[in-house]
Amino acid sequence: MSGSVAVVTGAAGDIGRAIARRLADSHAFVALVDIDAAALGKAIEMLGNASCFVPVVADVTDAPSLAGVAKRVAALGAVTTLVNNAGAARAVSLHDTTPEIWRQDATLNLEASFLMFRALEDQLKASHGSLINIASVNGIAVFGHPAYSAAKAGLIHLTRLIAVEYGKFGIRANTVAPGTVRTQAWEARAAANPQVFEEAKRWYALRRIASAEDVANAVYFLASEQAAAITGVCLPVDCGLTAGQAELAHTFSQSEHY
Protein backbone atom coordinates (compact mmCIF):
# COMPACT_ATOMS: atom_id res chain seq x y z
CA MET A 1 0.00 0.00 0.00
CA SER A 2 2.77 2.36 -1.00
CA GLY A 3 1.97 6.03 -0.40
CA SER A 4 -1.16 5.29 1.60
CA VAL A 5 -2.14 7.00 4.84
CA ALA A 6 -3.87 5.60 7.92
CA VAL A 7 -5.56 7.90 10.43
CA VAL A 8 -5.98 6.73 14.02
CA THR A 9 -7.89 8.78 16.61
CA GLY A 10 -7.29 8.49 20.34
CA ALA A 11 -3.79 7.53 19.28
CA ALA A 12 -2.00 8.54 22.48
CA GLY A 13 -3.57 5.68 24.47
CA ASP A 14 -2.38 2.09 24.68
CA ILE A 15 -4.82 0.70 22.10
CA GLY A 16 -4.44 3.63 19.72
CA ARG A 17 -0.66 3.40 19.88
CA ALA A 18 -0.72 -0.36 19.23
CA ILE A 19 -3.02 0.16 16.23
CA ALA A 20 -0.72 2.86 14.85
CA ARG A 21 2.32 0.62 15.21
CA ARG A 22 0.58 -2.28 13.43
CA LEU A 23 -0.77 -0.15 10.57
CA ALA A 24 2.71 1.24 9.93
CA ASP A 25 3.48 -2.18 8.43
CA SER A 26 1.08 -1.50 5.56
CA HIS A 27 0.92 2.29 5.23
CA ALA A 28 3.48 4.90 4.26
CA PHE A 29 2.22 7.26 6.94
CA VAL A 30 0.11 6.88 10.07
CA ALA A 31 -1.47 10.08 11.39
CA LEU A 32 -1.89 9.91 15.16
CA VAL A 33 -4.80 12.14 16.19
CA ASP A 34 -5.30 13.05 19.84
CA ILE A 35 -6.42 16.04 21.90
CA ASP A 36 -3.55 15.68 24.41
CA ALA A 37 -0.40 17.11 22.81
CA ALA A 38 1.90 15.98 25.62
CA ALA A 39 0.56 12.42 25.61
CA LEU A 40 0.78 12.37 21.82
CA GLY A 41 4.42 13.40 21.95
CA LYS A 42 5.13 10.61 24.41
CA ALA A 43 3.34 8.12 22.16
CA ILE A 44 5.50 9.15 19.22
CA GLU A 45 8.61 8.62 21.37
CA MET A 46 7.38 5.17 22.39
CA LEU A 47 6.80 4.33 18.73
CA GLY A 48 10.40 5.20 18.00
CA ASN A 49 9.96 8.62 16.39
CA ALA A 50 9.82 6.97 12.95
CA SER A 51 9.15 9.38 10.11
CA CYS A 52 6.03 7.47 9.17
CA PHE A 53 4.27 8.57 12.38
CA VAL A 54 2.71 12.03 12.14
CA PRO A 55 1.20 13.63 15.28
CA VAL A 56 -1.96 15.67 14.78
CA VAL A 57 -3.42 17.49 17.78
CA ALA A 58 -7.19 17.86 17.40
CA ASP A 59 -10.50 17.62 19.23
CA VAL A 60 -12.45 14.82 17.53
CA THR A 61 -15.73 16.21 18.87
CA ASP A 62 -15.23 19.53 17.04
CA ALA A 63 -16.12 19.58 13.33
CA PRO A 64 -13.99 22.67 12.44
CA SER A 65 -10.99 21.01 14.10
CA LEU A 66 -11.53 17.91 12.01
CA ALA A 67 -11.63 19.94 8.82
CA GLY A 68 -8.06 20.92 9.68
CA VAL A 69 -7.17 17.27 10.24
CA ALA A 70 -8.55 16.39 6.80
CA LYS A 71 -6.34 19.00 5.14
CA ARG A 72 -3.28 17.89 7.10
CA VAL A 73 -3.59 14.20 6.23
CA ALA A 74 -4.49 14.90 2.60
CA ALA A 75 -1.08 16.51 2.25
CA LEU A 76 0.55 13.21 3.26
CA GLY A 77 -1.04 11.10 0.53
CA ALA A 78 -4.12 9.00 -0.11
CA VAL A 79 -6.06 8.21 3.05
CA THR A 80 -6.96 4.54 2.76
CA THR A 81 -7.72 3.69 6.39
CA LEU A 82 -9.57 5.52 9.15
CA VAL A 83 -9.67 4.06 12.65
CA ASN A 84 -12.01 5.82 15.06
CA ASN A 85 -10.52 4.70 18.36
CA ALA A 86 -11.05 7.74 20.62
CA GLY A 87 -13.40 7.01 23.50
CA ALA A 88 -13.87 6.96 27.26
CA ALA A 89 -16.34 5.64 29.81
CA ARG A 90 -17.68 6.79 33.15
CA ALA A 91 -18.27 4.08 35.73
CA VAL A 92 -21.65 5.15 37.06
CA SER A 93 -25.00 3.40 37.22
CA LEU A 94 -27.90 4.38 34.99
CA HIS A 95 -29.57 5.96 38.02
CA ASP A 96 -26.50 8.12 38.64
CA THR A 97 -26.04 9.04 34.98
CA THR A 98 -26.76 12.75 34.65
CA PRO A 99 -27.89 14.38 31.39
CA GLU A 100 -24.42 15.93 31.14
CA ILE A 101 -22.68 12.55 31.48
CA TRP A 102 -25.05 11.10 28.89
CA ARG A 103 -24.31 13.91 26.42
CA GLN A 104 -20.55 13.77 26.97
CA ASP A 105 -20.35 10.01 26.48
CA ALA A 106 -22.56 10.15 23.39
CA THR A 107 -20.51 12.98 21.92
CA LEU A 108 -17.13 11.31 22.34
CA ASN A 109 -18.09 7.68 21.75
CA LEU A 110 -20.58 8.08 18.91
CA GLU A 111 -20.83 11.55 17.40
CA ALA A 112 -17.06 12.01 17.10
CA SER A 113 -16.77 8.94 14.87
CA PHE A 114 -19.53 10.28 12.64
CA LEU A 115 -17.80 13.67 12.41
CA MET A 116 -14.41 12.11 11.67
CA PHE A 117 -15.85 9.92 8.95
CA ARG A 118 -17.62 12.85 7.31
CA ALA A 119 -14.40 14.89 7.44
CA LEU A 120 -12.53 12.17 5.54
CA GLU A 121 -15.46 10.88 3.50
CA ASP A 122 -14.27 12.22 0.14
CA GLN A 123 -10.74 10.93 0.68
CA LEU A 124 -12.02 7.45 1.56
CA LYS A 125 -14.27 7.47 -1.50
CA ALA A 126 -11.33 8.35 -3.70
CA SER A 127 -9.19 5.54 -2.29
CA HIS A 128 -12.00 2.96 -1.86
CA GLY A 129 -10.80 2.96 1.70
CA SER A 130 -11.57 1.16 4.92
CA LEU A 131 -13.24 2.48 8.07
CA ILE A 132 -12.78 0.63 11.35
CA ASN A 133 -14.66 1.90 14.38
CA ILE A 134 -13.54 0.71 17.81
CA ALA A 135 -16.67 -0.08 19.78
CA SER A 136 -16.87 -2.38 22.83
CA VAL A 137 -18.52 -5.53 24.07
CA ASN A 138 -20.57 -3.04 26.10
CA GLY A 139 -22.34 -2.19 22.85
CA ILE A 140 -23.33 -5.84 22.42
CA ALA A 141 -24.43 -6.86 25.92
CA VAL A 142 -24.95 -5.23 29.32
CA PHE A 143 -21.73 -4.87 31.31
CA GLY A 144 -22.37 -1.54 33.05
CA HIS A 145 -21.30 1.96 31.96
CA PRO A 146 -24.77 2.75 30.55
CA ALA A 147 -24.15 6.00 28.67
CA TYR A 148 -20.93 4.65 27.15
CA SER A 149 -22.61 1.35 26.31
CA ALA A 150 -25.56 2.99 24.57
CA ALA A 151 -23.15 5.11 22.53
CA LYS A 152 -21.08 2.08 21.54
CA ALA A 153 -24.24 0.21 20.50
CA GLY A 154 -25.06 3.23 18.36
CA LEU A 155 -21.55 3.15 16.91
CA ILE A 156 -21.98 -0.47 15.85
CA HIS A 157 -25.20 0.45 14.05
CA LEU A 158 -23.68 3.59 12.53
CA THR A 159 -20.93 1.39 11.09
CA ARG A 160 -23.51 -0.84 9.44
CA LEU A 161 -25.29 2.20 8.03
CA ILE A 162 -22.03 3.43 6.50
CA ALA A 163 -21.27 -0.04 5.13
CA VAL A 164 -24.63 -0.19 3.37
CA GLU A 165 -24.81 3.39 2.10
CA TYR A 166 -21.17 3.81 1.11
CA GLY A 167 -20.44 0.34 -0.23
CA LYS A 168 -21.22 1.61 -3.74
CA PHE A 169 -18.18 3.89 -3.38
CA GLY A 170 -15.94 0.96 -2.48
CA ILE A 171 -15.74 1.94 1.19
CA ARG A 172 -15.73 -0.92 3.67
CA ALA A 173 -16.90 -0.19 7.23
CA ASN A 174 -16.43 -2.58 10.13
CA THR A 175 -16.34 -2.51 13.90
CA VAL A 176 -13.95 -4.09 16.39
CA ALA A 177 -15.47 -4.65 19.83
CA PRO A 178 -12.84 -5.28 22.51
CA GLY A 179 -13.63 -6.77 25.87
CA THR A 180 -11.33 -6.09 28.81
CA VAL A 181 -7.95 -5.01 27.46
CA ARG A 182 -4.82 -4.90 29.60
CA THR A 183 -4.09 -1.16 29.39
CA GLN A 184 -2.67 1.39 31.82
CA ALA A 185 -6.17 2.05 33.15
CA TRP A 186 -6.55 -1.61 34.09
CA GLU A 187 -3.03 -1.73 35.47
CA ALA A 188 -4.06 1.07 37.82
CA ARG A 189 -6.96 -1.09 39.02
CA ALA A 190 -4.55 -3.98 39.49
CA ALA A 191 -2.36 -1.78 41.67
CA ALA A 192 -5.35 -1.31 43.99
CA ASN A 193 -6.51 -4.92 43.66
CA PRO A 194 -3.74 -7.34 42.55
CA GLN A 195 -6.36 -10.03 41.91
CA VAL A 196 -8.42 -7.97 39.46
CA PHE A 197 -7.17 -9.79 36.36
CA GLU A 198 -7.54 -13.23 37.91
CA GLU A 199 -11.08 -12.32 38.96
CA ALA A 200 -11.92 -11.08 35.46
CA LYS A 201 -10.41 -14.07 33.64
CA ARG A 202 -13.06 -16.49 34.88
CA TRP A 203 -15.67 -14.74 32.72
CA TYR A 204 -13.64 -15.28 29.55
CA ALA A 205 -13.70 -18.56 27.63
CA LEU A 206 -9.97 -18.37 26.87
CA ARG A 207 -9.22 -17.58 30.51
CA ARG A 208 -7.10 -14.59 29.58
CA ILE A 209 -7.41 -10.87 29.00
CA ALA A 210 -6.87 -9.39 25.53
CA SER A 211 -3.90 -7.13 24.88
CA ALA A 212 -3.79 -3.90 22.90
CA GLU A 213 -1.86 -5.85 20.26
CA ASP A 214 -4.77 -8.30 19.92
CA VAL A 215 -7.04 -5.38 19.06
CA ALA A 216 -4.45 -3.93 16.68
CA ASN A 217 -4.14 -7.24 14.83
CA ALA A 218 -7.91 -7.33 14.24
CA VAL A 219 -7.81 -3.76 12.91
CA TYR A 220 -4.87 -4.63 10.65
CA PHE A 221 -6.78 -7.57 9.19
CA LEU A 222 -9.96 -5.58 8.54
CA ALA A 223 -7.94 -2.82 6.86
CA SER A 224 -6.11 -5.28 4.62
CA GLU A 225 -6.92 -6.79 1.23
CA GLN A 226 -7.51 -10.09 3.02
CA ALA A 227 -10.77 -8.55 4.27
CA ALA A 228 -11.74 -7.16 0.85
CA ALA A 229 -15.15 -8.88 0.95
CA ILE A 230 -15.90 -8.03 4.58
CA THR A 231 -18.04 -5.02 5.47
CA GLY A 232 -20.72 -4.24 8.03
CA VAL A 233 -19.47 -6.72 10.61
CA CYS A 234 -18.75 -6.32 14.30
CA LEU A 235 -15.74 -8.39 15.32
CA PRO A 236 -15.49 -9.01 19.08
CA VAL A 237 -11.91 -9.24 20.37
CA ASP A 238 -12.97 -10.44 23.78
CA CYS A 239 -11.43 -13.85 24.46
CA GLY A 240 -14.91 -15.36 24.19
CA LEU A 241 -16.79 -13.13 26.64
CA THR A 242 -19.78 -12.49 24.38
CA ALA A 243 -19.96 -16.15 23.34
CA GLY A 244 -21.19 -16.98 26.84
CA GLN A 245 -19.97 -17.23 30.41
CA ALA A 246 -18.08 -20.41 31.17
CA GLU A 247 -19.03 -20.28 34.86
CA LEU A 248 -22.74 -20.15 34.02
CA ALA A 249 -22.40 -22.88 31.39
CA HIS A 250 -20.76 -25.15 33.95
CA THR A 251 -23.50 -24.41 36.48
CA PHE A 252 -26.29 -25.19 34.03
CA SER A 253 -24.54 -28.36 32.81
CA GLN A 254 -24.55 -29.69 36.36
CA SER A 255 -28.26 -28.98 36.91
CA GLU A 256 -31.19 -31.24 36.12
CA HIS A 257 -33.20 -30.54 32.97
CA TYR A 258 -36.90 -31.16 32.62
C-alpha positions as CSV (number, residue, x, y, z in Angstrom):
1,M,0.0,0.0,0.0
2,S,2.8,2.4,-1.0
3,G,2.0,6.0,-0.4
4,S,-1.2,5.3,1.6
5,V,-2.1,7.0,4.8
6,A,-3.9,5.6,7.9
7,V,-5.6,7.9,10.4
8,V,-6.0,6.7,14.0
9,T,-7.9,8.8,16.6
10,G,-7.3,8.5,20.3
11,A,-3.8,7.5,19.3
12,A,-2.0,8.5,22.5
13,G,-3.6,5.7,24.5
14,D,-2.4,2.1,24.7
15,I,-4.8,0.7,22.1
16,G,-4.4,3.6,19.7
17,R,-0.7,3.4,19.9
18,A,-0.7,-0.4,19.2
19,I,-3.0,0.2,16.2
20,A,-0.7,2.9,14.8
21,R,2.3,0.6,15.2
22,R,0.6,-2.3,13.4
23,L,-0.8,-0.1,10.6
24,A,2.7,1.2,9.9
25,D,3.5,-2.2,8.4
26,S,1.1,-1.5,5.6
27,H,0.9,2.3,5.2
28,A,3.5,4.9,4.3
29,F,2.2,7.3,6.9
30,V,0.1,6.9,10.1
31,A,-1.5,10.1,11.4
32,L,-1.9,9.9,15.2
33,V,-4.8,12.1,16.2
34,D,-5.3,13.1,19.8
35,I,-6.4,16.0,21.9
36,D,-3.6,15.7,24.4
37,A,-0.4,17.1,22.8
38,A,1.9,16.0,25.6
39,A,0.6,12.4,25.6
40,L,0.8,12.4,21.8
41,G,4.4,13.4,21.9
42,K,5.1,10.6,24.4
43,A,3.3,8.1,22.2
44,I,5.5,9.2,19.2
45,E,8.6,8.6,21.4
46,M,7.4,5.2,22.4
47,L,6.8,4.3,18.7
48,G,10.4,5.2,18.0
49,N,10.0,8.6,16.4
50,A,9.8,7.0,13.0
51,S,9.2,9.4,10.1
52,C,6.0,7.5,9.2
53,F,4.3,8.6,12.4
54,V,2.7,12.0,12.1
55,P,1.2,13.6,15.3
56,V,-2.0,15.7,14.8
57,V,-3.4,17.5,17.8
58,A,-7.2,17.9,17.4
59,D,-10.5,17.6,19.2
60,V,-12.4,14.8,17.5
61,T,-15.7,16.2,18.9
62,D,-15.2,19.5,17.0
63,A,-16.1,19.6,13.3
64,P,-14.0,22.7,12.4
65,S,-11.0,21.0,14.1
66,L,-11.5,17.9,12.0
67,A,-11.6,19.9,8.8
68,G,-8.1,20.9,9.7
69,V,-7.2,17.3,10.2
70,A,-8.6,16.4,6.8
71,K,-6.3,19.0,5.1
72,R,-3.3,17.9,7.1
73,V,-3.6,14.2,6.2
74,A,-4.5,14.9,2.6
75,A,-1.1,16.5,2.3
76,L,0.5,13.2,3.3
77,G,-1.0,11.1,0.5
78,A,-4.1,9.0,-0.1
79,V,-6.1,8.2,3.1
80,T,-7.0,4.5,2.8
81,T,-7.7,3.7,6.4
82,L,-9.6,5.5,9.2
83,V,-9.7,4.1,12.7
84,N,-12.0,5.8,15.1
85,N,-10.5,4.7,18.4
86,A,-11.1,7.7,20.6
87,G,-13.4,7.0,23.5
88,A,-13.9,7.0,27.3
89,A,-16.3,5.6,29.8
90,R,-17.7,6.8,33.2
91,A,-18.3,4.1,35.7
92,V,-21.7,5.1,37.1
93,S,-25.0,3.4,37.2
94,L,-27.9,4.4,35.0
95,H,-29.6,6.0,38.0
96,D,-26.5,8.1,38.6
97,T,-26.0,9.0,35.0
98,T,-26.8,12.8,34.6
99,P,-27.9,14.4,31.4
100,E,-24.4,15.9,31.1
101,I,-22.7,12.6,31.5
102,W,-25.1,11.1,28.9
103,R,-24.3,13.9,26.4
104,Q,-20.5,13.8,27.0
105,D,-20.4,10.0,26.5
106,A,-22.6,10.2,23.4
107,T,-20.5,13.0,21.9
108,L,-17.1,11.3,22.3
109,N,-18.1,7.7,21.8
110,L,-20.6,8.1,18.9
111,E,-20.8,11.6,17.4
112,A,-17.1,12.0,17.1
113,S,-16.8,8.9,14.9
114,F,-19.5,10.3,12.6
115,L,-17.8,13.7,12.4
116,M,-14.4,12.1,11.7
117,F,-15.8,9.9,9.0
118,R,-17.6,12.8,7.3
119,A,-14.4,14.9,7.4
120,L,-12.5,12.2,5.5
121,E,-15.5,10.9,3.5
122,D,-14.3,12.2,0.1
123,Q,-10.7,10.9,0.7
124,L,-12.0,7.4,1.6
125,K,-14.3,7.5,-1.5
126,A,-11.3,8.4,-3.7
127,S,-9.2,5.5,-2.3
128,H,-12.0,3.0,-1.9
129,G,-10.8,3.0,1.7
130,S,-11.6,1.2,4.9
131,L,-13.2,2.5,8.1
132,I,-12.8,0.6,11.4
133,N,-14.7,1.9,14.4
134,I,-13.5,0.7,17.8
135,A,-16.7,-0.1,19.8
136,S,-16.9,-2.4,22.8
137,V,-18.5,-5.5,24.1
138,N,-20.6,-3.0,26.1
139,G,-22.3,-2.2,22.9
140,I,-23.3,-5.8,22.4
141,A,-24.4,-6.9,25.9
142,V,-24.9,-5.2,29.3
143,F,-21.7,-4.9,31.3
144,G,-22.4,-1.5,33.1
145,H,-21.3,2.0,32.0
146,P,-24.8,2.8,30.6
147,A,-24.1,6.0,28.7
148,Y,-20.9,4.7,27.2
149,S,-22.6,1.4,26.3
150,A,-25.6,3.0,24.6
151,A,-23.1,5.1,22.5
152,K,-21.1,2.1,21.5
153,A,-24.2,0.2,20.5
154,G,-25.1,3.2,18.4
155,L,-21.5,3.2,16.9
156,I,-22.0,-0.5,15.8
157,H,-25.2,0.4,14.1
158,L,-23.7,3.6,12.5
159,T,-20.9,1.4,11.1
160,R,-23.5,-0.8,9.4
161,L,-25.3,2.2,8.0
162,I,-22.0,3.4,6.5
163,A,-21.3,0.0,5.1
164,V,-24.6,-0.2,3.4
165,E,-24.8,3.4,2.1
166,Y,-21.2,3.8,1.1
167,G,-20.4,0.3,-0.2
168,K,-21.2,1.6,-3.7
169,F,-18.2,3.9,-3.4
170,G,-15.9,1.0,-2.5
171,I,-15.7,1.9,1.2
172,R,-15.7,-0.9,3.7
173,A,-16.9,-0.2,7.2
174,N,-16.4,-2.6,10.1
175,T,-16.3,-2.5,13.9
176,V,-14.0,-4.1,16.4
177,A,-15.5,-4.7,19.8
178,P,-12.8,-5.3,22.5
179,G,-13.6,-6.8,25.9
180,T,-11.3,-6.1,28.8
181,V,-7.9,-5.0,27.5
182,R,-4.8,-4.9,29.6
183,T,-4.1,-1.2,29.4
184,Q,-2.7,1.4,31.8
185,A,-6.2,2.0,33.2
186,W,-6.6,-1.6,34.1
187,E,-3.0,-1.7,35.5
188,A,-4.1,1.1,37.8
189,R,-7.0,-1.1,39.0
190,A,-4.5,-4.0,39.5
191,A,-2.4,-1.8,41.7
192,A,-5.3,-1.3,44.0
193,N,-6.5,-4.9,43.7
194,P,-3.7,-7.3,42.6
195,Q,-6.4,-10.0,41.9
196,V,-8.4,-8.0,39.5
197,F,-7.2,-9.8,36.4
198,E,-7.5,-13.2,37.9
199,E,-11.1,-12.3,39.0
200,A,-11.9,-11.1,35.5
201,K,-10.4,-14.1,33.6
202,R,-13.1,-16.5,34.9
203,W,-15.7,-14.7,32.7
204,Y,-13.6,-15.3,29.5
205,A,-13.7,-18.6,27.6
206,L,-10.0,-18.4,26.9
207,R,-9.2,-17.6,30.5
208,R,-7.1,-14.6,29.6
209,I,-7.4,-10.9,29.0
210,A,-6.9,-9.4,25.5
211,S,-3.9,-7.1,24.9
212,A,-3.8,-3.9,22.9
213,E,-1.9,-5.8,20.3
214,D,-4.8,-8.3,19.9
215,V,-7.0,-5.4,19.1
216,A,-4.5,-3.9,16.7
217,N,-4.1,-7.2,14.8
218,A,-7.9,-7.3,14.2
219,V,-7.8,-3.8,12.9
220,Y,-4.9,-4.6,10.7
221,F,-6.8,-7.6,9.2
222,L,-10.0,-5.6,8.5
223,A,-7.9,-2.8,6.9
224,S,-6.1,-5.3,4.6
225,E,-6.9,-6.8,1.2
226,Q,-7.5,-10.1,3.0
227,A,-10.8,-8.6,4.3
228,A,-11.7,-7.2,0.8
229,A,-15.1,-8.9,1.0
230,I,-15.9,-8.0,4.6
231,T,-18.0,-5.0,5.5
232,G,-20.7,-4.2,8.0
233,V,-19.5,-6.7,10.6
234,C,-18.8,-6.3,14.3
235,L,-15.7,-8.4,15.3
236,P,-15.5,-9.0,19.1
237,V,-11.9,-9.2,20.4
238,D,-13.0,-10.4,23.8
239,C,-11.4,-13.9,24.5
240,G,-14.9,-15.4,24.2
241,L,-16.8,-13.1,26.6
242,T,-19.8,-12.5,24.4
243,A,-20.0,-16.1,23.3
244,G,-21.2,-17.0,26.8
245,Q,-20.0,-17.2,30.4
246,A,-18.1,-20.4,31.2
247,E,-19.0,-20.3,34.9
248,L,-22.7,-20.2,34.0
249,A,-22.4,-22.9,31.4
250,H,-20.8,-25.2,34.0
251,T,-23.5,-24.4,36.5
252,F,-26.3,-25.2,34.0
253,S,-24.5,-28.4,32.8
254,Q,-24.6,-29.7,36.4
255,S,-28.3,-29.0,36.9
256,E,-31.2,-31.2,36.1
257,H,-33.2,-30.5,33.0
258,Y,-36.9,-31.2,32.6
